[in-house]
Amino acid sequence: MTPGFIVIRDNTPAASIPKGTVVAMGNFDGVHRGHKAVSDGASIYPACQNLLLAARALGYGGVMTGWHFAAETELRTLLHIPDEVDLVATITFGRPQGRHGPVRRRPLPELVFGEQWGQPPDWAVDPAGTRHTAAGPPRPSA
């Protein structure tokens, strides 16, 4: 799949699409459009993640969704997207009210395993001062 992006920078010509929206799409290069395998967006999702990381570094927030399917016909019409191109995701960017907090995650030994599940490798050590969150699956009982 060849990735492509449409970036909405102002409210014209697509006045009903919020400013700061990116529509991610791909052309299957000869493969029948409408093929809906789980991996269809696999070549585009890493590019979307890079957009989100770059936005974060510049002080923007963003969210990627797959809810475009509810308005796909309208998006295709407004943005002149050809039929042979699949819409894979939409990303909306904006400035957060206030500021971003620190990035937090689970401790590395809870996320990274070596050789077998549940066995953290010796090198899976968090840098000093890393803040952690309680988000995610339940933690193992101590």
N, C-alpha and C positions, 0 to 999 in steps of 0.2 A: 504494500500500500504506500503510495506517495502522499506524504502529509502536506497540508496547506492550512492557512489561517486567514480569516477576515477579521480585521480590527476595527471596531466602531469607535471613532474618536470624537464625533460630534453627533448631533441628532438628525443629520440629513445624509443620505436619502431615507434612512430607516428610522423615522421619528418615533416609532413604537418600541425600538430596541434601546435599552439604557446605554448611555455613554459609558465607555470603559469595558464593554463586552467584547470577548474574543470568541469567534466560532471556529472550532477545530474540525477539520474534515479530512477525508482522504479519498484518493482515487485508486481503485483496485487494479489499475493498469491491465485491463482486459478481462479481469475476473468478473463474473456476473454481479452487478450491484444488487444489494439486498441480502447478500450472504451474511448471516448474523451469527457467526461463531463467537465464542467467548473472547477469542484472541484478536478479533477484528481491529481493535484500536491499539494493539500492542506496539506498533511502530510510532504512534502519535502520542500516547500517554507520557512517555519520557520527555518529549518536547514540551508537553503541557506542564509537567512538573518543573522543568527548567524555567518556564515562564513564571510560574508561581514563586520559585526561589529567587529569581531576579527581581520580581516585584517586591518581595519581602525585604530584600537588601536595599531597595530604593524607598522603603517606608510605606508601601502599598499593601493592602490585604487582598486576597482573592479566594474564590471558591470555584471548583470545577464541578459541573453537574452533567447528568445525562437527561435532564428534563426537557431538552429541546424537542424531544419526540412529540410533545403535546402541541408544539407550534411549528413543526417542521415544514409543513406546506407554506405557511406564511413566511418563514425564514427564507425558504428557497425563492419565493416570489420577490421579497424585498431585496435580497442580496444577489439575485440572479445566479443562483447556484445550479449548475447543470445536473440533470438526472443521473449521470454516471458517477457523481461524487456523493459519497456517504457522509452524513453529519455524524461525528463521533462524540463530541462534547461541546459544552459552552463554558466559558470562564468569564466571570464578572469581577472586575478589579475596582478598587476604590481606596480612599484614605480612611483609616479608622478614626472614630471619634476618640480623642485623647491620643494614646500612643500604644504601640505594640508592647506587650509584656515580654519577658524573656522566653526563649524557646525552652520547653521542658519535655522530658520524655522519661520512660522507665529506665532503670539502671541497666547498663550493658549486659551484666551477667543474667538478667532476666530475658534478654532479647536475642543474644548471640550464643549459639551452642557449637561445640566442636566435637566431631566424631559421632555424637549421638545426642538425641533430644534430652534437654535438662542438664547437660554437662557443660558449663561455661568454660572456655579455654582460659589459660592463665593470662593471655594478652587482652582479654575483654575487660579492661579497666577504664573507668570514667576519669577524665581529667579532674584535678582538684577544683572545687567550686561548682561542679555541674549540679544544676537543680533538677529534681525529678518530680514527676507527677504520679498520681494514683490512677490515672486513666488506663484503660486497656483491660485485658482479661484478669480474673482474680489472681492474686499473687499466691505462690506456694505457702502453705502453713509452715511456721517456724517451729 
